[in-house]
């Protein structure tokens, strides 16, 4: 299994697919790598921001959230 420095998630947005993509991202990310999610704060997908609230930092004035900066 490869370990990536950056894993960008912008795939399926339904809750089940989004959560599965997130689980896979944690498996693929190198220990010092980042995970970036798109559509955080997008009103079309209201379940994304609450799901990421405790695991990622929202980048102001964007629809991106990042984990791995802490």
ZILIN-V406976 format. One record per helix or strand of 3 or more residues. SS is the DSSP state (hx for helix, st for strand). FROM is the first residue (numbers start at 1). TO is the last residue. If there is no record, write none. Layout:
ss	from	to
SS	FROM	TO
SS	FROM	TO
This chain:
ss	from	to
st	4	9
hx	15	28
st	29	38
hx	43	45
hx	47	52
st	64	67
